[in-house]
Amino acid sequence: MDYLDSPDEAEFRTKLRKWLAETDVTDWRKASSIEEARPLIRQWTSALNDAGYLALTWPVGEGGQGLSPVYNMILNQEIGAADCPEYPGTINIFARMISIHGTDEQRKKFLPATFNGEIIWCQGFSEPDAGSDLANMSTSAVKRGDTWVVNGQKLWTTYAVYSDWCFLLARTSSDGPKHRGISAFLVPLDSPGIEVRAVHLANDDPETGEVFWDNVEIPDKYMLGKPGDGWKIAMSTFTYERNPAETHVMSELRAWLRGAERLAAECGVIDDPAIRRRLADMYTRIEGLQYVGLEQVSTRVKAGIAQPGEESSVGKLLWTYAGQELQHLILDIVGPRTVVDDRIDAMHDYTWSRVLSVLGGTAQIQKNILAWRVLGLLRA
Ligand SMILES: Cc1cc2nc3c(=O)[nH]c(=O)nc-3n(C[C@H](O)[C@H](O)[C@H](O)COP(=O)(O)OP(=O)(O)OC[C@H]3O[C@@H](n4cnc5c(N)ncnc54)[C@H](O)[C@@H]3O)c2cc1C
């Protein structure tokens, strides 16, 4: 396999680098409140769209540019290297699902509005009793005439408090295997009967939420796919979500490593052999993860497969371990300063890194997927 850019890829990278250098970017991650962050996320999404950097790998007839997944990697690498806000991942997750499974009317309504930042999506899958065992969900949608009436509760809905619409899974049938009775819906979060409550993570950010559904009426035209298609659609979203190679993850890990080096210099431990060894170890692990991603993307490109598969779980595990260990290293570098020096807050990102082994499916679930579905090992 060739790790270097082809002439076309190199040209794309050069143009993108120039655009990023010339674009005035306000980083929504530095916003002090949700109210402040929302318009910035919309502006960044819309700027990427206007410049032609969204939906690169979708087929041409489906609103994309028909490029190989390598271009998604380049896009995310360059965005990270330029220290710009991350690529809006929901484009390749929810918008892609709408482009594949949606009706013409749904595509027309949702895709332009998502691309220009008007709609920010959240993912309403998990519930208090349905996380790893997602098929156990009990939030129900019952058909009454032309509407579905939804009752139940979702939990851990990331950015629920930022979002405009929810990509919802709900139970529409209790007959047969549990996962076959699940359907997908697109729901405006300001619908009567929806209550969103922020859930603060250990770092105190209101990053996730609980969403309560009390007789919420959803027009039939907002069901995505057919009744019972929800499981298939959800599994596709996971392969995108868990795939670090084509998302902001590599940029984030590299930014954390640059931060670790800077802090080691500031805190006077950059010449400590143990710290240097750990920094070098993190560097090789992050670059190793990049090469795992390259190898997976390269295999797909050769086979003409656009969408990632269950091999994404390899990347999700390596990303989890690298991210958590790197934040642990930063905490060791900073030491007690994180408590006494107002300018250094290593605890915020350290506590956030603990959720890496839970969000998007736990580490144990990734190991199950790899053992049973990728390697074909026997179940005990
Ligand atoms: C910060 C954050 C953001 C999230 N964002 C979203 C979101 O936007 N939308 C959404 O729908 N969900 C979201 N989630 C939910 C996340 O997907 C679930 O928390 C996760 O799938 C685990 O489910 P659970 O919390 O119910 O834990 P459980 O499933 O109860 O798991 C508890 C423990 O048991 C282990 N376990 C469970 N089953 C097995 C098994 N079969 N084999 C081995 N071990 C097992 C797990 O690994 C874990 O250690 C988010 C979670 C967090 C923490």
The ligand as an SDF file (V2000), in Angstrom:
LIG
                    3D

 53 58  0  0  0  0  0  0  0  0999 V2000
  -20.5110   10.9970   27.2850 C   0  0  0  0  0  0  0  0  0  0  0  0
  -21.4740   10.0620   26.6630 C   0  0  0  0  0  0  0  0  0  0  0  0
  -22.1120   10.4120   25.4750 C   0  0  0  0  0  0  0  0  0  0  0  0
  -23.0620    9.5720   24.9100 C   0  0  0  0  0  0  0  0  0  0  0  0
  -23.7410    9.9980   23.7930 N   0  0  0  0  0  0  0  0  0  0  0  0
  -24.8010    9.2760   23.3550 C   0  0  0  0  0  0  0  0  0  0  0  0
  -25.6570    9.7820   22.3200 C   0  0  0  0  0  0  0  0  0  0  0  0
  -25.4460   10.8650   21.7860 O   0  0  0  0  0  0  0  0  0  0  0  0
  -26.7240    9.0540   21.9540 N   0  0  0  0  0  0  0  0  0  0  0  0
  -27.0090    7.8410   22.5160 C   0  0  0  0  0  0  0  0  0  0  0  0
  -27.9820    7.2240   22.1070 O   0  0  0  0  0  0  0  0  0  0  0  0
  -26.2150    7.3250   23.4890 N   0  0  0  0  0  0  0  0  0  0  0  0
  -25.1310    8.0170   23.9320 C   0  0  0  0  0  0  0  0  0  0  0  0
  -24.3460    7.5380   24.9540 N   0  0  0  0  0  0  0  0  0  0  0  0
  -24.6920    6.2710   25.5730 C   0  0  0  0  0  0  0  0  0  0  0  0
  -23.6910    5.1500   25.3280 C   0  0  0  0  0  0  0  0  0  0  0  0
  -23.8180    4.6640   24.0090 O   0  0  0  0  0  0  0  0  0  0  0  0
  -23.9810    4.0670   26.3780 C   0  0  0  0  0  0  0  0  0  0  0  0
  -23.6750    4.6380   27.6420 O   0  0  0  0  0  0  0  0  0  0  0  0
  -23.1530    2.8330   26.1530 C   0  0  0  0  0  0  0  0  0  0  0  0
  -23.5710    2.1500   24.9980 O   0  0  0  0  0  0  0  0  0  0  0  0
  -23.2220    1.8790   27.3640 C   0  0  0  0  0  0  0  0  0  0  0  0
  -24.5330    1.6470   27.7360 O   0  0  0  0  0  0  0  0  0  0  0  0
  -24.9930    1.7980   29.2620 P   0  0  0  0  0  0  0  0  0  0  0  0
  -24.5520    3.1320   29.7460 O   0  0  0  0  0  0  0  0  0  0  0  0
  -26.4180    1.4430   29.3540 O   0  0  0  0  0  0  0  0  0  0  0  0
  -24.1270    0.7330   30.0730 O   0  0  0  0  0  0  0  0  0  0  0  0
  -24.4290   -0.8280   30.1570 P   0  0  0  0  0  0  0  0  0  0  0  0
  -24.8100   -1.3290   28.8290 O   0  0  0  0  0  0  0  0  0  0  0  0
  -25.3600   -1.0620   31.2830 O   0  0  0  0  0  0  0  0  0  0  0  0
  -23.0080   -1.4070   30.5120 O   0  0  0  0  0  0  0  0  0  0  0  0
  -22.4840   -1.4340   31.8730 C   0  0  0  0  0  0  0  0  0  0  0  0
  -21.1850   -2.2390   31.8360 C   0  0  0  0  0  0  0  0  0  0  0  0
  -21.4530   -3.6100   31.4650 O   0  0  0  0  0  0  0  0  0  0  0  0
  -20.6500   -3.9620   30.3200 C   0  0  0  0  0  0  0  0  0  0  0  0
  -21.4330   -4.8330   29.4290 N   0  0  0  0  0  0  0  0  0  0  0  0
  -22.7150   -4.6740   29.0580 C   0  0  0  0  0  0  0  0  0  0  0  0
  -23.0730   -5.6570   28.1870 N   0  0  0  0  0  0  0  0  0  0  0  0
  -21.9730   -6.4230   28.0010 C   0  0  0  0  0  0  0  0  0  0  0  0
  -21.7080   -7.5750   27.2090 C   0  0  0  0  0  0  0  0  0  0  0  0
  -22.6460   -8.1270   26.4280 N   0  0  0  0  0  0  0  0  0  0  0  0
  -20.4470   -8.0970   27.2490 N   0  0  0  0  0  0  0  0  0  0  0  0
  -19.4730   -7.5430   28.0270 C   0  0  0  0  0  0  0  0  0  0  0  0
  -19.6790   -6.4450   28.8170 N   0  0  0  0  0  0  0  0  0  0  0  0
  -20.9110   -5.8890   28.7980 C   0  0  0  0  0  0  0  0  0  0  0  0
  -20.3420   -2.6480   29.6350 C   0  0  0  0  0  0  0  0  0  0  0  0
  -19.1680   -2.7460   28.8530 O   0  0  0  0  0  0  0  0  0  0  0  0
  -20.1680   -1.6980   30.8150 C   0  0  0  0  0  0  0  0  0  0  0  0
  -18.8710   -1.8310   31.3520 O   0  0  0  0  0  0  0  0  0  0  0  0
  -23.3540    8.3310   25.5210 C   0  0  0  0  0  0  0  0  0  0  0  0
  -22.6910    7.9580   26.6970 C   0  0  0  0  0  0  0  0  0  0  0  0
  -21.7740    8.8160   27.2750 C   0  0  0  0  0  0  0  0  0  0  0  0
  -21.1190    8.4130   28.5730 C   0  0  0  0  0  0  0  0  0  0  0  0
  1  2  1  0
  2  3  1  0
  2 52  2  0
  3  4  2  0
  4  5  1  0
  4 50  1  0
  5  6  2  0
  6  7  1  0
  6 13  1  0
  7  8  2  0
  7  9  1  0
  9 10  1  0
 10 11  2  0
 10 12  1  0
 12 13  2  0
 13 14  1  0
 14 15  1  0
 14 50  1  0
 15 16  1  0
 16 17  1  0
 16 18  1  0
 18 19  1  0
 18 20  1  0
 20 21  1  0
 20 22  1  0
 22 23  1  0
 23 24  1  0
 24 25  2  0
 24 26  1  0
 24 27  1  0
 27 28  1  0
 28 29  2  0
 28 30  1  0
 28 31  1  0
 31 32  1  0
 32 33  1  0
 33 34  1  0
 33 48  1  0
 34 35  1  0
 35 36  1  0
 35 46  1  0
 36 37  1  0
 36 45  1  0
 37 38  2  0
 38 39  1  0
 39 40  1  0
 39 45  2  0
 40 41  1  0
 40 42  2  0
 42 43  1  0
 43 44  2  0
 44 45  1  0
 46 47  1  0
 46 48  1  0
 48 49  1  0
 50 51  2  0
 51 52  1  0
 52 53  1  0
M  END
$$$$
